[in-house]
Amino acid sequence: MELLTNGIFMSFIGYLILMVIIGFVFCKQNKSLNDYLLGGRGLGSWVTAISAQASDMSGWLLMGLPGAIYLGGMGDAWVAIGLGLGTLFNWLLIAPRLRTYTERTNALTLSSFFADRFRDPTGMLRAVSSIIILIFFSIYAASGLVACGKLFESMFGFNYQVAVLTGTFVILAYTLLGGYLAVCWTDLIQGMLMMIAIVVVPLIATANAGSGIISDGIQAVINAGAQKNLSLLPNATNGLTIMAIISCAVWGLGYFGQPHILSRFMSIKDVKLLPRSITIAMIWVVISLAGAVAIAFVAMPLFPNLGKAEAETIFIKMIMIYFNPWIGGIMLAAIMAAIMSTIDSQLLVSTSALTEDFYRRVIRRQASVKESVWISRGFVVLISVLAMFIALWPNDTIFNIVKFAWGGFGAAFGPVVIMALYSRKTTWFSALAGMITGTVVMLVWYMLGLNKYMYEILPGFVANFIVMFVINMISAQKNNDIIEQFEDVKNNSSMLKK
């Protein structure tokens, strides 16, 4: 791929500089650990909504998902449908109670919420959940750096390893400086840029290619018998089965256990702002997921013979072919925006767990606010380096790396979050047993290769729920203080409460 012109280079670099400047702006606003990790629980509707969705839809939205649909056919678009439904139920069921409960327990992280909600006397809930967060976020963040490497390699002709190092430096710069507020405000800008790009690029590509060319190309693909079927429904000829549809749709279950998304619910200023946030978030996610599917659909006839390595660059190819350099640079910046908006959130959540749930609980309980903020920044560097080393030598696609990490969080935390918010019977022991069971089942399912039949999140999620339900039936919660707090939160977490 030829090197891009000066116009694209200047537009792209200008965008990256803007993101770092935002980090400087918010650097002075971190007066407490609460400010650095949750923005002082003072975010408004727009920032909460767009930040939550932008941190959710990483580089896989513009590269991984279109590439997977391009290779596997439109049946993989059920991933988008499942994610859309998961987003809606996450906002409706989880956001109000989680916001109320975490403020009531003064929890800054998901790990500390589990420990404080169930009043775990052993510290095991906090420790195990922190370890799970570190493992899966290192893998998750690595997927973004892989996308970053592919982007810089395609755009500027960088060596892939140099590209990964460059992307890591840029993301580190403004995350270290600004903390949670910088992450959320850059996510707002990046989220809007992502949505514009994902709508405009396939439309311009279609307009330039012509509807007749698109129709002819699609028919040629069908006639050639390529493995890019265009049906969303199962039938005998396209090889799409009910099991395959379920395996794609259950991606939506992952939302209930994603710490970087749940932290946005914890930081909104008031529960009564959530209805507006839900509307904004759902409009954004529907448009963005539809755009990702459209990119794959248009790319099938435009680039009919791409291999696995090139499939995840179809969005980049469209921009380079159909846009002038200056506009193209902005559109390509949207990919970097998608990557950055997720990795920065993952870094902050990971280091929050290390600082709040390990350093301040195990090493230095009396650590000052200033010391804690600097230790948190040190952990940002540590996790970034770990993710970078994983990304330097990737052995899978962006989509599959995200799929594994997403499934890990969904299986480990999803049922525990739901039971913490909706079950008065759940104890710290049942939550811990369910969390460990869900994680182990998910990993064993994956390692045995059973994920080719069913996405590993489903067996892990179900096993987690079953274990908690059985233990709750045998030994339900008996602590009256915990039960009273649960009832109080339930009665005061309605979005419509005056």
Residue pairs with C-beta under 8 A, 6 or more apart in sequence:
1 154
1 157
1 320
3 156
3 157
4 155
4 156
4 320
4 325
4 328
4 329
5 325
6 325
7 324
7 325
7 326
7 328
7 329
8 155
8 325
8 326
8 328
8 329
8 332
9 156
9 329
10 326
10 329
11 325
11 326
11 327
11 328
11 329
11 330
11 332
11 333
12 155
12 329
12 330
12 332
12 333
12 336
14 329
15 329
15 330
15 333
15 336
15 337
16 170
16 333
16 336
18 189
19 170
19 174
19 186
19 189
19 190
19 340
20 170
20 173
20 174
20 177
22 174
22 178
22 182
22 185
22 186
22 189
23 173
23 174
23 175
23 176
23 177
23 178
23 182
23 186
24 174
24 177
24 178
25 178
25 182
26 177
26 178
26 179
26 181
26 182
26 185
27 177
27 178
27 179
27 182
29 35
29 181
30 36
30 178
30 179
30 181
30 373
31 369
32 40
32 369
33 108
33 355
33 356
33 369
33 372
33 373
33 376
34 40
34 41
34 108
35 179
35 180
35 181
36 179
36 180
36 373
36 376
37 108
37 109
37 179
37 180
37 348
37 352
37 355
37 356
37 376
38 108
38 180
38 263
38 266
38 267
39 179
39 180
39 181
39 184
39 267
41 103
41 266
41 267
41 268
41 269
42 267
42 269
43 51
43 184
43 264
43 267
43 268
43 269
44 268
44 269
44 273
45 268
45 273
45 274
45 276
45 277
45 280
46 188
46 277
46 280
47 184
47 185
47 187
47 188
48 184
48 264
48 265
48 267
48 268
48 273
48 277
49 276
49 277
49 278
49 279
49 280
49 281
49 284
50 187
50 188
50 191
50 192
50 280
50 281
50 284
51 183
51 184
51 185
51 187
51 188
51 191
51 264
51 341
51 345
52 261
52 264
52 265
52 277
52 281
53 87
53 191
53 281
53 284
53 285
53 288
54 187
54 188
54 190
54 191
54 194
54 337
54 338
54 341
54 342
55 183
55 187
55 260
55 261
55 264
55 341
55 342
55 344
55 345
55 346
56 87
56 255
56 258
56 260
56 261
56 285
56 342
57 194
57 285
57 288
57 338
57 341
57 342
58 143
58 144
58 147
58 338
58 339
58 341
58 342
58 343
58 402
59 143
59 144
59 147
59 148
59 151
59 335
59 338
59 339
59 342
59 398
60 143
60 147
60 398
60 399
60 402
61 194
61 198
61 288
61 289
61 292
61 338
62 194
62 197
62 198
62 292
62 295
62 315
62 334
62 335
62 338
63 147
63 150
63 151
63 312
63 313
63 315
63 316
63 335
63 398
64 143
64 147
64 312
64 397
64 398
64 399
64 402
65 76
65 79
65 80
65 289
65 292
65 293
65 296
65 399
66 292
66 293
66 295
66 296
66 299
66 312
66 314
66 315
67 296
67 311
67 312
67 313
67 314
67 397
67 398
67 399
68 76
68 79
68 296
68 311
68 397
68 399
69 76
69 77
69 292
69 293
69 296
69 297
70 228
70 296
70 299
70 300
70 306
70 311
70 314
71 227
71 228
71 308
71 311
72 227
72 228
73 227
73 228
73 229
73 230
73 231
73 238
73 240
74 228
74 229
74 230
74 231
74 232
74 293
74 296
74 297
75 229
75 231
75 232
75 234
75 238
75 240
75 244
75 245
75 248
76 248
77 232
77 248
77 293
77 296
78 232
78 244
78 245
78 248
78 249
79 248
79 249
79 251
80 289
80 290
80 292
80 293
81 248
81 249
82 248
82 249
82 250
82 251
82 252
83 251
83 252
83 255
83 285
83 289
84 252
84 282
84 285
84 286
84 289
85 249
85 252
86 251
86 252
86 253
86 254
86 255
86 256
87 252
87 255
87 281
87 282
87 285
88 278
88 282
89 252
89 255
90 255
90 256
90 261
91 274
91 277
91 278
91 281
91 282
92 278
93 418
93 421
93 422
94 255
94 256
94 262
94 265
94 417
94 418
94 421
95 265
95 268
95 274
95 277
95 278
96 271
96 274
96 493
96 494
96 495
97 421
97 422
97 489
97 490
97 493
98 113
98 262
98 265
98 266
98 417
98 421
99 265
99 266
99 268
99 271
99 274
99 493
100 271
100 489
100 492
100 493
101 107
101 113
101 117
101 420
101 421
101 489
101 493
102 108
102 113
102 266
103 266
104 485
104 488
104 489
105 112
105 113
105 116
105 117
105 485
106 116
107 113
107 115
107 116
107 117
107 266
108 266
108 352
108 356
109 259
109 263
109 349
109 352
109 353
109 356
109 357
110 129
110 133
110 259
110 262
110 263
110 349
110 353
110 413
110 417
111 125
111 126
111 129
111 130
111 133
111 353
111 356
111 357
112 126
112 356
112 357
113 266
113 420
114 120
114 125
114 126
114 129
114 416
114 420
114 431
115 123
115 125
115 126
115 357
115 428
117 420
117 482
118 125
118 420
118 426
118 427
118 428
118 431
118 482
119 428
119 479
119 481
119 482
120 126
120 428
120 432
121 428
122 428
123 361
124 428
124 432
125 428
125 431
125 432
125 435
126 357
126 361
127 357
127 358
128 432
128 435
128 436
129 353
129 357
129 412
129 413
129 435
130 353
130 354
130 357
130 358
132 408
132 409
132 412
132 413
132 435
132 439
133 259
133 349
133 350
133 353
134 350
134 353
134 354
134 383
135 408
136 405
136 408
136 409
136 412
137 259
137 260
137 346
137 347
137 349
137 350
137 383
137 387
137 405
138 350
138 383
138 386
138 387
138 390
139 387
139 390
139 401
139 404
139 405
139 408
140 342
140 346
140 401
140 402
140 405
140 406
141 343
141 346
141 347
141 350
141 383
141 384
141 387
142 387
142 388
142 390
142 391
142 394
142 401
143 391
143 398
143 401
143 402
143 405
144 339
144 340
144 342
144 343
144 346
144 387
145 164
145 167
145 168
145 339
145 343
145 387
145 388
145 390
145 391
146 164
146 391
146 394
146 398
146 401
147 312
147 335
147 338
147 339
147 398
148 163
148 164
148 166
148 167
148 168
148 171
148 336
148 339
148 391
149 160
149 161
149 163
149 164
149 167
149 391
150 160
150 163
150 312
150 313
150 398
151 163
151 167
151 316
151 332
151 335
151 336
151 339
152 158
152 162
152 163
152 166
152 167
153 159
153 160
153 163
154 313
154 316
155 316
155 332
156 163
158 166
161 392
164 388
164 391
164 392
165 388
167 336
167 339
168 384
168 385
168 387
168 388
170 340
171 339
171 340
171 343
171 344
171 347
171 384
172 347
172 380
172 381
172 384
174 182
174 186
174 344
175 182
175 183
175 344
175 347
175 348
175 380
176 377
176 380
176 381
178 185
178 186
179 348
179 373
179 376
180 267
180 348
182 344
183 344
183 345
183 348
184 264
184 267
186 340
186 341
186 344
187 341
187 344
187 345
189 337
190 334
190 337
190 338
190 340
190 341
191 284
191 337
191 341
193 330
193 333
193 334
193 337
194 288
194 334
194 337
194 338
194 341
195 284
195 287
195 288
195 291
196 334
197 330
197 331
197 334
197 335
198 287
198 288
198 291
198 292
198 295
198 334
199 287
199 291
200 331
201 291
201 295
201 315
201 318
201 319
201 322
201 323
201 331
202 291
202 294
202 295
202 297
202 298
202 318
204 318
204 322
204 323
205 298
205 302
205 318
205 321
205 322
206 214
206 298
208 321
208 322
209 298
209 301
209 302
213 301
214 298
214 301
214 302
216 301
217 300
217 301
217 302
217 304
218 230
218 300
218 301
220 301
220 304
221 228
221 230
221 300
221 301
221 304
222 230
224 304
226 304
227 239
228 300
229 238
229 239
229 240
230 297
230 300
231 238
231 240
232 240
233 240
234 240
234 241
234 242
234 244
234 245
243 453
243 454
246 454
246 458
247 453
247 454
247 455
247 458
248 455
250 455
250 457
250 458
250 461
251 403
251 406
251 455
251 457
253 410
253 414
253 457
253 458
253 461
254 406
254 407
254 409
254 410
254 414
254 457
255 261
255 410
255 414
256 410
256 413
256 414
256 415
256 417
256 418
257 409
257 410
257 411
257 412
257 413
257 414
257 415
257 416
257 417
258 406
258 409
258 410
258 413
259 349
259 353
259 409
259 413
260 342
260 345
260 346
260 348
260 349
262 417
263 345
263 348
263 349
263 352
268 274
268 277
271 493
271 494
271 495
271 497
272 495
272 496
272 497
274 495
275 495
275 496
295 314
295 315
295 318
296 314
298 318
299 306
299 314
299 317
299 318
302 314
302 317
302 318
303 310
303 314
303 317
306 314
308 397
311 397
312 397
312 398
312 399
315 335
316 332
316 335
319 328
319 331
319 332
320 328
323 331
343 387
347 380
347 383
347 384
348 380
350 379
350 383
351 376
351 377
351 379
351 380
351 382
351 383
352 376
354 376
354 379
354 383
355 372
355 375
355 376
355 379
356 372
359 367
359 372
359 375
359 379
360 367
360 372
364 371
367 375
394 401
403 455
404 446
404 456
406 457
407 442
407 446
407 455
407 456
407 457
407 460
408 439
408 442
408 443
408 460
410 457
410 460
410 461
411 438
411 439
411 441
411 442
411 456
411 457
411 459
411 460
411 461
411 463
411 464
412 435
412 438
412 439
412 442
412 460
412 464
413 435
414 438
414 461
414 464
415 434
415 438
415 461
415 464
415 465
415 468
416 431
416 434
416 435
416 464
416 468
419 426
419 430
419 431
419 434
419 465
419 468
419 472
420 426
420 431
423 468
423 472
424 477
424 483
424 486
424 487
425 472
425 476
425 477
426 468
426 472
426 477
427 471
427 472
427 475
427 476
427 477
429 471
429 475
430 467
430 468
430 471
430 472
430 475
431 468
433 467
433 468
433 471
434 464
434 465
434 467
434 468
434 471
435 464
437 463
437 464
437 467
438 460
438 461
438 463
438 464
438 467
439 460
441 459
441 460
441 463
441 464
442 456
442 457
442 459
442 460
443 456
443 460
445 451
445 454
445 456
445 459
445 460
446 456
450 456
450 459
477 483
